[in-house]
Amino acid sequence: MHLFKSVVSLGALAVVMACGGAEEAGALATQKSALVTGTSQGCTFTVSYVQRVQVPPIFDIRLAREASETCPWSASTVTVGYSNANPPTMVSLAANELGVAVGYTYRTGGPSPMAVAIKHVAPDTLSVVRSAGLTPVSMGTYIYSANLGIGPDGTTLIATGTKNVAIAGETGAGNRYVAVFPDFFTSTLAPTIVAY
């Protein structure tokens, strides 16, 4: 079983390396501004956050679809979730013809850890099709970011970022991680998470 996990972990890291090597993996994990705009089925989508409540601070995570000649649907904005992080340290978006993925940091208050929510949003209805995420294993700890990207196969969602504690389900060690969600838009398969 240990050998199997090692092979899976190496495979997950290899996906990122195939997309640009160790330098790119490191750059993705440490970049300060995540991608917040993408295109799916001819439409441009943008993710942002807006403070809804002052005390305690609550931020709505909003996804906007722009109207254009190439988009078959009208302009619309929906709230896909909320964050109690003050402010959310990261919102990120990745999109292709299969759908839109939105990621953001959140916490529930007090000594709770800062975790990452990842949502699959349908381009046409703007409804949340799937909710996934990454969770620290200890209270009062942080996953600082989860910059989203889509693998070269077009179906794998890759989240890279930094943290100060282990993520539930990870292998390896270090303050950077790669989480690989196979067939993200068409399944509910759990991610393979490798720390380095």
ABEGO torsion letter per residue (X at the ends): XAAAAAAAAAAAAAAAAAAGEAAAAAAAAABABBBABBBBGGBBBBBBBBBABAOBBBBBBBBBBBBBAABABBBBBBBAEBBABOBBABBBBBBBAAEBBBBBBBBAEEABBBBBBBBBBBAAAGBBABBBEBBBABBGBBBABBBBBBBAAGABBBBBBBBABBBBGBBEBEABBBBBBBGAAABABBBBBBBX
